[in-house]
Amino acid sequence: MMNVIEFQPDSMLDLYSTAHFMIMQQGENAINLLDEEAQSLRKKGATEELNACLHLLRVVQELIDMEIKGPIH
């Protein structure tokens, strides 16, 4: 898994690209990994890194939900 602490999205495209990459590498396990990372960051009091992790977690969950629902058309 990529180091979430180093993740600093410059744009929404970077955020969605990173989320897609994580899903391709980890599948639905990406949610668990990001959740664990968020808990660790919360305990450390690393608020900026925690915010980035939570944004990434939200996008990963959205993309997985979209994939499960199937094609939009």
N, CA and C atoms as an extended XYZ file, in Angstrom:
219
Properties=species:S:1:pos:R:3:atomname:S:1:resname:S:1:resid:I:1 pbc="F F F"
N         0.842       -1.184        0.000 N   MET     1
C         0.000        0.000        0.000 CA  MET     1
C         0.872        1.227        0.000 C   MET     1
N         0.408        2.263       -0.657 N   MET     2
C         1.173        3.512       -0.663 CA  MET     2
C         1.171        4.124        0.721 C   MET     2
N         2.129        4.927        0.992 N   ASN     3
C         2.217        5.590        2.285 CA  ASN     3
C         1.235        6.760        2.283 C   ASN     3
N         0.150        6.623        3.021 N   VAL     4
C        -0.896        7.631        3.031 CA  VAL     4
C        -0.377        8.933        3.624 C   VAL     4
N         0.570        8.845        4.522 N   ILE     5
C         1.110       10.049        5.144 CA  ILE     5
C         1.748       10.955        4.096 C   ILE     5
N         2.331       10.362        3.056 N   GLU     6
C         2.968       11.148        2.003 CA  GLU     6
C         1.971       11.637        0.959 C   GLU     6
N         0.755       11.158        0.997 N   PHE     7
C        -0.244       11.515       -0.006 CA  PHE     7
C        -0.748       12.932        0.225 C   PHE     7
N        -0.540       13.789       -0.760 N   GLN     8
C        -1.045       15.154       -0.700 CA  GLN     8
C        -1.637       15.481       -2.063 C   GLN     8
N        -2.940       15.308       -2.201 N   PRO     9
C        -3.543       15.503       -3.523 CA  PRO     9
C        -3.469       16.958       -3.976 C   PRO     9
N        -3.017       17.139       -5.205 N   ASP    10
C        -2.990       18.475       -5.794 CA  ASP    10
C        -4.309       18.804       -6.467 C   ASP    10
N        -5.075       17.774       -6.791 N   SER    11
C        -6.355       17.988       -7.451 CA  SER    11
C        -7.262       16.805       -7.173 C   SER    11
N        -8.521       16.966       -7.502 N   MET    12
C        -9.469       15.867       -7.347 CA  MET    12
C        -9.080       14.706       -8.252 C   MET    12
N        -8.494       15.003       -9.408 N   LEU    13
C        -8.065       13.945      -10.314 CA  LEU    13
C        -7.017       13.071       -9.636 C   LEU    13
N        -6.076       13.691       -8.919 N   ASP    14
C        -5.070       12.923       -8.184 CA  ASP    14
C        -5.724       12.047       -7.131 C   ASP    14
N        -6.705       12.580       -6.455 N   LEU    15
C        -7.401       11.836       -5.412 CA  LEU    15
C        -8.095       10.608       -5.998 C   LEU    15
N        -8.834       10.781       -7.078 N   TYR    16
C        -9.541        9.662       -7.691 CA  TYR    16
C        -8.572        8.679       -8.346 C   TYR    16
N        -7.489        9.190       -8.911 N   SER    17
C        -6.474        8.327       -9.505 CA  SER    17
C        -5.818        7.455       -8.434 C   SER    17
N        -5.497        8.047       -7.305 N   THR    18
C        -4.892        7.298       -6.205 CA  THR    18
C        -5.868        6.260       -5.661 C   THR    18
N        -7.128        6.646       -5.508 N   ALA    19
C        -8.142        5.713       -5.021 CA  ALA    19
C        -8.291        4.536       -5.983 C   ALA    19
N        -8.327        4.826       -7.265 N   HIS    20
C        -8.456        3.768       -8.267 CA  HIS    20
C        -7.251        2.830       -8.204 C   HIS    20
N        -6.058        3.389       -8.071 N   PHE    21
C        -4.853        2.581       -7.965 CA  PHE    21
C        -4.916        1.663       -6.742 C   PHE    21
N        -5.369        2.205       -5.620 N   MET    22
C        -5.471        1.394       -4.408 CA  MET    22
C        -6.455        0.246       -4.584 C   MET    22
N        -7.574        0.515       -5.240 N   ILE    23
C        -8.575       -0.530       -5.470 CA  ILE    23
C        -8.004       -1.602       -6.395 C   ILE    23
N        -7.273       -1.174       -7.415 N   MET    24
C        -6.676       -2.142       -8.343 CA  MET    24
C        -5.667       -3.029       -7.617 C   MET    24
N        -4.931       -2.489       -6.661 N   GLN    25
C        -3.916       -3.240       -5.950 CA  GLN    25
C        -4.474       -4.051       -4.780 C   GLN    25
N        -5.443       -3.490       -4.067 N   GLN    26
C        -5.908       -4.098       -2.824 CA  GLN    26
C        -7.352       -4.598       -2.866 C   GLN    26
N        -8.112       -4.212       -3.864 N   GLY    27
C        -9.520       -4.583       -3.918 CA  GLY    27
C       -10.277       -3.941       -2.764 C   GLY    27
N       -11.282       -4.633       -2.274 N   GLU    28
C       -12.070       -4.089       -1.165 CA  GLU    28
C       -11.258       -3.992        0.121 C   GLU    28
N       -10.137       -4.677        0.184 N   ASN    29
C        -9.258       -4.604        1.346 CA  ASN    29
C        -8.691       -3.187        1.525 C   ASN    29
N        -8.717       -2.372        0.475 N   ALA    30
C        -8.227       -0.993        0.562 CA  ALA    30
C        -8.987       -0.213        1.636 C   ALA    30
N       -10.272       -0.511        1.805 N   ILE    31
C       -11.073        0.173        2.828 CA  ILE    31
C       -10.531       -0.158        4.212 C   ILE    31
N       -10.265       -1.435        4.461 N   ASN    32
C        -9.736       -1.832        5.769 CA  ASN    32
C        -8.370       -1.216        6.025 C   ASN    32
N        -7.513       -1.214        5.014 N   LEU    33
C        -6.177       -0.651        5.174 CA  LEU    33
C        -6.234        0.842        5.485 C   LEU    33
N        -7.085        1.557        4.771 N   LEU    34
C        -7.208        2.996        5.018 CA  LEU    34
C        -7.852        3.275        6.372 C   LEU    34
N        -8.795        2.449        6.762 N   ASP    35
C        -9.428        2.617        8.069 CA  ASP    35
C        -8.410        2.427        9.188 C   ASP    35
N        -7.581        1.402        9.065 N   GLU    36
C        -6.530        1.169       10.061 CA  GLU    36
C        -5.537        2.327       10.092 C   GLU    36
N        -5.186        2.821        8.922 N   GLU    37
C        -4.260        3.955        8.848 CA  GLU    37
C        -4.877        5.189        9.494 C   GLU    37
N        -6.168        5.418        9.255 N   ALA    38
C        -6.853        6.565        9.855 CA  ALA    38
C        -6.863        6.461       11.373 C   ALA    38
N        -7.112        5.278       11.889 N   GLN    39
C        -7.103        5.099       13.344 CA  GLN    39
C        -5.718        5.380       13.923 C   GLN    39
N        -4.692        4.923       13.232 N   SER    40
C        -3.322        5.158       13.678 CA  SER    40
C        -2.990        6.651       13.658 C   SER    40
N        -3.380        7.322       12.592 N   LEU    41
C        -3.118        8.763       12.482 CA  LEU    41
C        -3.888        9.553       13.536 C   LEU    41
N        -5.099        9.111       13.822 N   ARG    42
C        -5.911        9.769       14.849 CA  ARG    42
C        -5.227        9.676       16.210 C   ARG    42
N        -4.688        8.497       16.517 N   LYS    43
C        -3.989        8.293       17.791 CA  LYS    43
C        -2.736        9.157       17.884 C   LYS    43
N        -2.071        9.356       16.741 N   LYS    44
C        -0.850       10.168       16.711 CA  LYS    44
C        -1.153       11.663       16.753 C   LYS    44
N        -2.398       12.025       16.466 N   GLY    45
C        -2.774       13.433       16.419 CA  GLY    45
C        -2.327       14.128       15.138 C   GLY    45
N        -2.095       13.364       14.088 N   ALA    46
C        -1.647       13.901       12.801 CA  ALA    46
C        -2.855       14.335       11.979 C   ALA    46
N        -3.364       15.524       12.245 N   THR    47
C        -4.628       15.944       11.648 CA  THR    47
C        -4.578       16.132       10.132 C   THR    47
N        -3.522       16.712        9.599 N   GLU    48
C        -3.454       16.914        8.145 CA  GLU    48
C        -3.406       15.579        7.416 C   GLU    48
N        -2.576       14.684        7.908 N   GLU    49
C        -2.473       13.365        7.299 CA  GLU    49
C        -3.776       12.585        7.466 C   GLU    49
N        -4.414       12.738        8.616 N   LEU    50
C        -5.693       12.080        8.867 CA  LEU    50
C        -6.740       12.576        7.881 C   LEU    50
N        -6.795       13.881        7.652 N   ASN    51
C        -7.764       14.435        6.697 CA  ASN    51
C        -7.543       13.871        5.298 C   ASN    51
N        -6.288       13.792        4.864 N   ALA    52
C        -5.988       13.236        3.545 CA  ALA    52
C        -6.417       11.776        3.477 C   ALA    52
N        -6.144       11.036        4.543 N   CYS    53
C        -6.517        9.625        4.587 CA  CYS    53
C        -8.030        9.456        4.541 C   CYS    53
N        -8.755       10.284        5.280 N   LEU    54
C       -10.219       10.183        5.300 CA  LEU    54
C       -10.828       10.550        3.951 C   LEU    54
N       -10.259       11.544        3.272 N   HIS    55
C       -10.743       11.887        1.927 CA  HIS    55
C       -10.513       10.714        0.981 C   HIS    55
N        -9.343       10.122        1.071 N   LEU    56
C        -9.033        8.983        0.216 CA  LEU    56
C        -9.947        7.800        0.534 C   LEU    56
N       -10.193        7.558        1.800 N   LEU    57
C       -11.096        6.486        2.215 CA  LEU    57
C       -12.494        6.711        1.646 C   LEU    57
N       -12.988        7.937        1.709 N   ARG    58
C       -14.315        8.252        1.189 CA  ARG    58
C       -14.394        7.967       -0.312 C   ARG    58
N       -13.367        8.365       -1.051 N   VAL    59
C       -13.379        8.164       -2.495 CA  VAL    59
C       -13.264        6.680       -2.836 C   VAL    59
N       -12.436        5.943       -2.112 N   VAL    60
C       -12.324        4.503       -2.340 CA  VAL    60
C       -13.685        3.840       -2.118 C   VAL    60
N       -14.361        4.209       -1.036 N   GLN    61
C       -15.688        3.639       -0.769 CA  GLN    61
C       -16.675        3.990       -1.873 C   GLN    61
N       -16.647        5.232       -2.351 N   GLU    62
C       -17.551        5.645       -3.433 CA  GLU    62
C       -17.290        4.838       -4.695 C   GLU    62
N       -16.022        4.675       -5.055 N   LEU    63
C       -15.695        3.940       -6.273 CA  LEU    63
C       -16.084        2.474       -6.169 C   LEU    63
N       -15.874        1.874       -5.024 N   ILE    64
C       -16.270        0.467       -4.834 CA  ILE    64
C       -17.792        0.343       -4.893 C   ILE    64
N       -18.510        1.268       -4.259 N   ASP    65
C       -19.975        1.248       -4.324 CA  ASP    65
C       -20.468        1.386       -5.754 C   ASP    65
N       -19.835        2.268       -6.527 N   MET    66
C       -20.225        2.446       -7.923 CA  MET    66
C       -19.974        1.165       -8.717 C   MET    66
N       -18.867        0.513       -8.464 N   GLU    67
C       -18.535       -0.727       -9.174 CA  GLU    67
C       -19.542       -1.830       -8.840 C   GLU    67
N       -19.934       -1.913       -7.593 N   ILE    68
C       -20.890       -2.941       -7.174 CA  ILE    68
C       -22.253       -2.716       -7.827 C   ILE    68
N       -22.663       -1.454       -7.953 N   LYS    69
C       -23.966       -1.154       -8.556 CA  LYS    69
C       -23.999       -1.429      -10.036 C   LYS    69
N       -22.858       -1.430      -10.692 N   GLY    70
C       -22.805       -1.748      -12.102 CA  GLY    70
C       -22.831       -0.533      -12.995 C   GLY    70
N       -22.948       -0.764      -14.292 N   PRO    71
C       -22.919        0.325      -15.273 CA  PRO    71
C       -24.024        1.354      -15.024 C   PRO    71
N       -23.716        2.589      -15.359 N   ILE    72
C       -24.665        3.676      -15.147 CA  ILE    72
C       -25.748        3.684      -16.223 C   ILE    72
N       -25.471        3.217      -17.410 N   HIS    73
C       -26.453        3.311      -18.496 CA  HIS    73
C       -27.530        2.309      -18.428 C   HIS    73
